[in-house]
């Protein structure tokens, strides 16, 4: 390369370097900010995960400790003392209802289940489960129309507890003396995918009891 060409190349390189430095001085803070945001975001995400994990562990420990109390009244009180919201609050409500049932305090259990079922802030699955358990526990003490209204959405196609809700609807038909309608619903239960062997056995026995042999065998 001749001296003029070498000189031009050096000048061009200097100009490029000056432009780069100028751009960095003008916009370099954006790159620094981006790095800070990325690093800070990753750190915050890890902190949030650690916090959620610690909260879940603390909740689990508190529940296990409450369930470890010897007497039922003490267990119920220990469960009630745990502060939880959302899904964890629903779990506490369902556990407290179960403890009330074990203590033969049906009114307390029904109140717990009603509170979970009515809490619009909870996931639908918890509310549906509480509603179903409330209907099953109340039995004939709950008016037929109220049970029908509670079970209708639970028995809809795709509902998580559809098979159990259909079974309860069939029991309502048995109570009303409509064996044919009860049998139709019970056979629907047997056709449901994924029903447990215990429910299949229970439904088949109920079909025999109303003199309507099951259409499909388990």
Residue, then its C-alpha position, 0 to 999 in steps of 0.5 A: x500500500x502506498x503512503x497516501x493510501x496508508x494515510x487515508x486508511x489511518x484517517x478513515x479508521x480514526x474517523x470511525x473510532x471517533x464516531x464510535x466513541x461519540x455514539x457511545x457517549x451519546x447512547x452508551x447509557x442505554x446499553x448500561x441500562x439494558x444490562x442493569x435491567x436484565x441482571x436486576x430482573x433475573x435477581x428479582x425473579x430468583x428472589x420471588x421464587x425463593x420467597x414463594x418457595x419459603x411461603x409454601x414450605x411455611x404453609x405446609x409446615x403450619x398445616x402439618x403441625x395443626x393436623x398433628x394436634x391430638x384433639x379435634x377441637x385443637x386441630x380446628x383451632x390450629x387450622x383457623x389460626x393459619x393465615x392464608x388466602x387464595x388457593x391455600x385459603x381454600x385448602x384450609x377451608x376444606x381441611x377445616x370442613x373435614x375436621x368438623x365432619x369428623x367431629x360430627x359438627x355438620x353445621x360448622x362443616x357446611x358453613x366452611x364449605x359455603x364460605x369456600x364456595x362463595x369466595x369469588x377470588x378462589x379458583x373455580x376448581x376449589x369452589x366447585x369442589x366445596x359446592x359438591x361437598x356441601x350438597x353431599x353433606x347437607x343431603x335432604x336437609x338442603x331443599x331439592x331446588x337448591x341442590x339442583x341449582x348447585x349441581x347443574x353447572x357441576x354436571x356440565x360437559x367438561x366440568x372437573x367433577x362432572x361424574x360426581x355431580x351426575x351421581x348426585x343428580x341421580x340420587x335426587x331422582x331416586x329421592x323423587x321416585x323417578x327410577x328411569x331418570x336416575x338410571x339414565x344418569x347413573x349410566x351416564x356416569x359409567x360412560x364418563x372417562x376416568x371415573x374411579x373404580x370406587x365410584x363405578x362400584x358405587x354406581x353399579x350397586x345403586x343401579x341394582x338397588x333401583x332394579x336397573x342393571x348397569x348398561x356398561x360393565x366396569 
